[in-house]
């Protein structure tokens, strides 16, 4: 279970999730297979979707990534970052900038993921808060494809993420 409120962006998300893996007490060795909906890209225990429609960060989070505990993507490792970048390149045939689920609107410099997970990985980037109101995170900025903070009112394509479905 998690609940995250970003009052500065006027959103509040509440989601109940279940464990990705479970074992049956009777068999003890029951295997679970994981899958993603059609069009989503599996990586680890999650599914990712690149959406080329250009929306503000808040509209992407609330209006386009709300179903089945779906959020703008959080990124927790370099390999996950690369997998998302490859997915964007495969779909868009280029490394277009895209919103991720990071925001520091609650407190400048303190980044939070919209899915409630820990902001425990940070890719190279420019986090300079130009003009004092750049509080939303996007990837594939500039020729180096780094992360960057940007005004949340800008419109960009975006990446959604959700836990993979389990089947027993």
Secondary structure, 3 states (H helix, E strand, C coil): CEEEEEHHHCEEEEECCCCCCCCCCCCCCCCCEEECCCCCEEECCEEEEEEEEEECHHHHHHHHCCHHHCEECCCCCHHHHHHHHHHHHHHHCCCCCEEEEEECCCCCCCCEECCCCCCCCCCCEECCCHHHCCCEEEEEECCCCEEEEECCCCCEEEEEEEECEEEC
